[in-house]
Amino acid sequence: MAEMRLQKFLSKAGICSRRKGEAYIKAGWVKVNGQVVTKLGVKVDPEKDLVEVDRDAIESDIAPIYIALNKPKGYVSSCDQPGEKIVLDLLGLSERVYPIGRLDKDSSGLLLLTNDGQLHHRLSHPSFQHEKEYVVTVAKPIPKGALHKLANGVPMMGTRTRPARIERISARRFRMVLKEGKNRQIRRMVRKVGNQVVGLKRIRIANIKLGKLPLGSWRYLSQKECEKLLNSV
């Protein structure tokens, strides 16, 4: 992913506006990879750099919002995408929330949204290695050897995917648990073993499960779910 200015990253992550981000940086409330940054103009790579904000130093009267959405195919996980249907269209909320991570347009299932910038970043950043579980349907029966390769990791994008947990459901369907989330990762991995994904549904992120939430519907996370999720980060 391309680098961006730190204050822009804070804004895109839903932590604050760019102007407030500049103030937070100058006040010494922002760390990049464990180091306090006080100069404007510093750039970060959202997929490589760890950005932290001292929340105790920030007074806010905005109540945190935590939402689980069952995203249908055809919607993009973005707050603004000209010419496309976006997941925020399904909510109808006056409050501003942001999707956590990506779920590509052709995939369905669990997507979390929040206005909690710290949680947003910690669940999105690959260094925290939170589990994400998917049900994958492929075009043709997938042999045991191919599942073994997927579980052990395959070469992709100049590196190797991390080990994954795989459980067969049927000849053409399996569950897959990842602790990373590269762009269209599962689709690319399956192509590496000579097959093609025809259906991809996310059913869990960390401790949050999709359950029986109807397609296109959403719900607020329960207090118990929020506490466990926040404690995990």
C-alpha positions, -999 to 999 in steps of 0.1 A, spaced: 0 0 0 12 35 -8 26 57 20 5 86 32 10 115 56 4 106 92 -24 131 97 -42 117 66 -38 82 80 -54 93 113 -83 108 94 -89 77 72 -87 54 102 -116 74 118 -95 87 147 -99 124 140 -100 150 113 -67 159 95 -66 192 113 -70 175 147 -45 149 136 -19 177 131 -27 190 166 -23 155 181 10 151 164 24 184 176 12 176 211 32 144 211 2 121 214 10 100 183 36 72 181 48 54 149 65 20 155 68 29 192 84 63 187 67 96 194 63 118 163 60 155 167 68 167 132 43 171 104 50 156 71 60 121 84 46 94 61 35 59 71 26 27 53 -7 15 68 2 -22 62 37 -20 77 38 8 103 22 6 137 5 39 146 -7 45 182 -26 74 197 -27 82 234 -64 80 240 -61 92 276 -49 125 263 -78 130 239 -111 142 254 -141 132 233 -178 133 239 -185 110 209 -200 77 221 -182 47 206 -202 27 180 -195 -10 172 -215 -26 144 -216 -61 127 -229 -61 91 -236 -91 68 -223 -76 36 -239 -88 4 -220 -92 -29 -218 -60 -50 -210 -36 -22 -175 -22 -16 -160 -18 19 -155 20 15 -169 52 28 -168 68 -6 -165 51 -40 -180 71 -69 -202 49 -91 -203 20 -66 -226 8 -39 -209 12 -6 -215 -6 27 -226 26 45 -256 27 22 -269 -3 41 -268 14 75 -287 46 73 -270 61 103 -265 98 109 -233 90 129 -201 85 109 -185 50 111 -158 33 92 -154 -2 79 -126 -22 96 -104 -39 70 -115 -50 36 -141 -75 22 -139 -73 -15 -169 -65 -37 -174 -101 -48 -174 -115 -13 -201 -115 14 -203 -119 51 -191 -103 83 -178 -67 82 -173 -47 114 -177 -9 114 -169 16 141 -160 52 150 -134 39 174 -102 48 156 -78 28 179 -99 -4 175 -101 3 138 -64 4 134 -56 -25 157 -80 -48 140 -69 -37 105 -31 -38 111 -15 -71 102 9 -70 132 -19 -78 156 -28 -111 139 -64 -114 148 -82 -144 133 -106 -141 104 -127 -172 94 -142 -178 60 -163 -204 42 -147 -208 7 -165 -225 -23 -143 -234 -53 -151 -242 -89 -140 -279 -88 -133 -305 -62 -102 -296 -42 -78 -325 -33 -64 -330 1 -29 -321 -11 -41 -287 -23 -57 -280 11 -24 -290 28 -5 -265 6 -30 -237 15 -27 -245 52 12 -244 51 13 -212 31 20 -204 -6 43 -179 -24 24 -147 -31 33 -111 -37 70 -116 -31 66 -134 2 48 -164 16 14 -165 32 13 -174 69 1 -208 80 -37 -211 80 -62 -235 96 -82 -255 70 -113 -277 76 -130 -294 47 -168 -291 46 -174 -309 12 -156 -317 -20 -158 -280 -31 -161 -262 1 -139 -256 32 -134 -233 62 -102 -212 63 -89 -193 93 -63 -166 86 -43 -142 107 -35 -118 79 -54 -101 51 -36 -93 20 -56 -79 -10 -78 -107 -24 -56 -131 -5 -78 -162 -5 -87 -159 -42 -50 -156 -51 -40 -185 -28 -66 -208 -44 -54 -199 -79 -19 -210 -68 -32 -245 -63 -50 -246 -96 -86 -238 -86 -109 -208 -85 -130 -192 -58 -167 -190 -68 -180 -181 -33 -163 -164 -4 -181 -156 29 -165 -143 61 -182 -158 92 -159 -145 121 -135 -117 130 -117 -124 163 -145 -132 188 -173 -117 167 -194 -143 147 -218 -136 118 -243 -161 132 -278 -159 117 -276 -122 108 -296 -119 76 -278 -108 44 -277 -70 41 -287 -65 78 -267 -52 107 -267 -50 145 -248 -33 173 -223 -55 191 -234 -66 226 -217 -52 256 -201 -87 262 -188 -88 226 -174 -53 229 -156 -60 262 -140 -92 249 -130 -75 216 -116 -45 233 -97 -66 258 -82 -86 229 -66 -55 215 
